[in-house]
Amino acid sequence: MPYFENDSAKLYYRVQGKRVTNEPTLLLIHGWCSNADHWLEQVNHFSSQYRIVSLDRRGLGRSSSPGTGHTPQQHATDIVALLKHLKIRKVVAIGHAGGGPVTLELTRSKPNLVKACVMIDSGLYPNANVKTRKSPFAQLLGGMLDSLSGPQGKKAFKGMYQGFFGPKCNKALARNAVADAMKTPLETIIAEVDVMAVNTERMARQIKQPVLWLTANAVDQNYISKNVANVQFAQVVGSGHFPQMEVPKQTNAAIETFLTQL
């Protein structure tokens, strides 16, 4: 299995698919306590047309962590270093859920590297400070931290993760994803909440590249459009929080339509 070391973390990654001269590489960035395996349906669908890079972010899946660096900035730095190592100069970044802030940070900070990005069931918030808890999202994250930090933290985490999957989701698929997530050390689970507890609105306002905002439920498109200069929307039907796994055909079709417009 290929690994790459950066800033004291050993990162597991995969390079798959077919390299097409004029096409950007698809970069798959997983969410909270997830891993590269959860992009299987996208790899299978797009590998005949695109080169695909996926990784387990530091401290998650098969990647190690020194216990530090659980921020969008450090995750983005890890990814930039990996892409430089692989000599990849242009990507479309596709981020899911808690990987959304990492995707936004990478897209914002490296406009010459990231041609466009896709946000899959990820939010946009002006204030996610879990210390002050002044916004609904900050209160949600704060409540999660309270539960995770309690005496039954790992049990609470399992309940949260099980709740991410919709009622129509294949039971074995959901069960395996939860089992993968449960391998994450509790201290890393808690640390990774910090990745989501950031001002994603501020990041998004600096992004000029095309963005696809793909969701499982209706979102405030007016609000997102005011903060993302070049955004379009897609919504899947019949999915929970993991559209790329639960309704892959719908998800892949929306991404494919977006890619053909670039």
Secondary structure, 3 states (H helix, E strand, C coil): CCEEEECCEEEEEEEEECCCCCCCEEEEECCCCCCHHHHHHHHHHHCCCCEEEEECCCCCCCCCCCCCCCCHHHHHHHHHHHHHHCCCCCEEEEEEHHHHHHHHHHHHHCCCCEEEEEEECCCCCCCCCCCCCCCHHHHHHHHHHHHHCCCCHHHHHHHHHHCCCCCCCCHHHHHHHHHHHHCCCHHHHHHHHHHHCCCHHHHHHCCCCCEEEEECCCCCHHHHHHHCCCEEEEECCCCCCCHHHHCHHHHHHHHHHHHHCC
